[in-house]
Amino acid sequence: MRGNVVNLAVKGAAGGVLATAAMSGLMVAGERAGLMRDQPPKRIVRSLLPGQAHRRKPGEGVLAAISHFAFGAGAGALFGPLTGRLRARVPLGIAYGLAIWLASYAGWVPKVATLPPIHRDRPGRQVVMALGHVVYGAALACALNRLDRRR
């Protein structure tokens, strides 16, 4: 049983990395479309680094990318064992992605970063981030379904 949970967590982490890449693509498109001024992971990292929270800092882009992929991998590692060997994971993945968005952007992110909670955020960023988390959840579920077929 324990080996199965570890195997599912490893597959989930790998799926989380792939899903974060898909989500990041949508986030970059949203930024280029003018719906967001900058990427939330950058703002989060910027606020956690020493100095004024709103000022750009050296290395924040690299740290933001690393932390975003690490968070995505961690969330995927939790999702893998939660869903077990289900094949119909996509609706669960979408719900999971949206739950992460709500817990993060209505919860801990406004407490640690210079980002407002969802209900006070710019409408463009709200849409991009909600869709980004839908993409994350769907891609995570698809990746896990695909990885399970490779047994």
JONORPE-V969852 format. One record per pair of residues at least 12 apart in sequence whose ideal C-beta (glycine too) atoms are under 7 Angstrom apart, sorted by the first residue. I is the first residue (numbers start at 1). J is the second residue. If there is no record, write none. Layout:
I:J
I:J
//
This chain:
5:81
8:80
8:81
8:84
9:77
9:80
9:81
11:80
11:144
11:147
12:76
12:77
12:78
12:79
12:80
12:81
12:144
13:73
13:76
13:77
14:147
15:76
15:140
15:143
15:144
15:147
16:72
16:73
16:74
16:75
16:76
16:77
16:140
17:69
17:72
17:73
18:139
18:143
19:72
19:76
19:136
19:139
19:140
19:143
20:68
20:69
20:72
20:136
22:135
22:136
22:139
23:132
23:135
23:136
24:68
26:128
26:131
26:132
26:135
27:39
27:128
27:132
30:128
35:124
35:125
35:127
35:128
36:124
36:125
36:128
39:64
40:115
40:129
41:64
41:67
41:68
42:60
42:61
42:64
43:113
43:114
43:115
44:109
44:112
44:113
45:60
45:63
45:64
45:67
46:60
47:112
47:113
47:114
48:112
53:114
54:114
72:136
75:100
76:140
79:96
79:140
80:144
83:144
85:148
87:145
89:141
89:144
89:145
90:138
90:141
90:142
92:141
93:137
93:138
93:140
93:141
94:134
94:137
94:138
95:137
96:137
97:133
97:134
97:136
97:137
98:133
98:134
98:137
100:133
101:129
101:130
101:133
105:117
105:118
105:129
106:118
//
